[in-house]
Amino acid sequence: MTGIGLTKPSADRAEAEPVQDDLSSDHVPQSILRSQRVFSSQRESKRENKLSCLTRCPTFTDFSLAESSEHQLSPAVDPRDPTGGRAKMGWPYQFVDLTTEQRQARRHTLDRYGLIAQLSALVPIALFLLYRLVAWGVARATGSNSRGRYAEIPHSPTLKQHRLSVVGLWSATARRVAWWFGDDVLFLGYNWGPRDQIIAGMLWTIWLLALCVVETGNDYIHLTRRFGIVGVSQFPVQYLLSLKSLNPIALALKSSHEEVNRWHRVLGRVISVFVTLHAIFYLNYYYQYEVLGQKLTSLVPALEFFFITHLLVALALPPAIYFHAHHASLYVWESLIVFLVDIAKRKFDTITAETEVELIPGTDLIKLVGSVPMSKIDRFAKNPGTHVYLSIPSASRPDKSPVAAAHLVFEFSFNPFSIAAVDETSGELTLVARRHDGPMTRAFAKFAGHTSDDAKVKLAFDGPYGCAKRFPNLASSDFDRILLVAGGVGATFTLPLYRWILAENPAARVQMVWTVRGAGDATWPVTGEGKSITDDENIQLFLTGDIPENTIDDARLSDDSEDLELASLANGRQQTRHTPTYINTRPDLQKIVDDVFRQGVEERIAVLVCGPEAMARDLRSHVGVWVRKGRSVWWHNESFAW
């Protein structure tokens, strides 16, 4: 390979340059004069070549993987150049000039490593899916499943013997390690996220970095393009992780799209690192040839492709990559096919239902009751704790003009809401939402304020979604105790689970702790049928009001300012309130957790929480104390945040 040389000459060449001084040519030997004329001619030739290449340099839209980029910027190499024509950048990689055959070989190498990067993510997923399929087939064929197996009672000698055995000790250690991986990393006052995400992201980055360096030799352009092709190869995986309806990764992990979405964010950060380095390397390349200003000027129109909303970026990025680097078209088509198939599936499953929207008096809550066809109500009834994505069809939007901003804002607005209740008799779904500053809940508030008692609005229900579809059987003997903790509207997740568990197993030892600001926030579960929440001694209701964070107050079971609202929880009947209700205090989560775990050393506990991030983090810290002692815990956090 021959190199290209557009940078400053080396020290050896500098020593060979003739020295210009004030001496007249009469005092200078003829050999030196001849050398001056030769070097002057060479410099002029290089200057002309450089100006010529600038008129032919590629545009921004094809600098990444276009095969002719550095070739177009490469002037003829001077055979007398002692450096061999290489640009000296102070590190092993050089700007090298390749023959047509060498550039073709490099193209094949780039494609091969891009494919390796993609398959290294997809193959393990496919193998795990195959394992799940085989396990499911064996269970179906043999009739064996976890729900039908014998479960020992909590205090039986068998459980104690298992706990003290080698397998039991290893299981306890594995639970501690798994819990440690799930803990958040707090550093410099910031929450950097769960430890498993950080470690997995770093390991995957290291693997992809290795794929970017192997077999690049000292070719700077090869290294630059390798970062681009490896980064782009991850886009189909990134789109798979973002799917809601047809998510094979969620299926392989027995999870749901909102749980897999955290890995979607991790991979997005990894891809950003590689694409950014790819761009930085190319900017350095243009800087070396003194065309950086021209390239940055051509970059400005390309920035217009990055739209404000995440969905528009997802739609615009594949075409941008396609035109930017046609060699990456395979990954673009894979991404688009995956994305469009998922959208088509969701559109097919979406139900447009007449919905009654009402404000809950004395609160900032909105209650929505939608009428779902009886043929489809079963899919919601059999999956308590799930959620739907709610959208407003064109006919129901506040502004009917299709070009108005108030109309277009709902085109890509799909907000998740937990299903608070399902009435299989009437075919009605009940959702409860808190009013925020977003366009969706503002529109709901307008609907509630302008509709009459008989008027309803059409809304689109997409679902159900959620990890609850793949939960273990909480009503079975696999768990000895169940603790449900909710904050505010988080009860729309925990309360359906609570009712379902008791309906399936009336003897289940399940306890629910619910924290709300005022009694009015707890009125929506009253249905007029069966027991009210005030009749259930296994539900602890905490009315926090507006007390400061550092207020320490004893729990009180009644308060004159709340008595009137609490009476409404009893559904207007003259009866004794059994639900422990605490006024102007927050729950002591440590005491609640300790009381649950101290019931029995061998008991298997399930803990589920849905509420503010601070509440979930506090609860997890208290449960973690018992996990580190070797206790068997199944944990789930239905986080408010995405």
Summary of the structure (lengths in Angstrom):
residues: 642
radius of gyration: 33.2
end to end distance: 51.8
largest distance: 124.0
contacts: 1861
relative contact order: 0.08
helix: 51%
strand: 15%
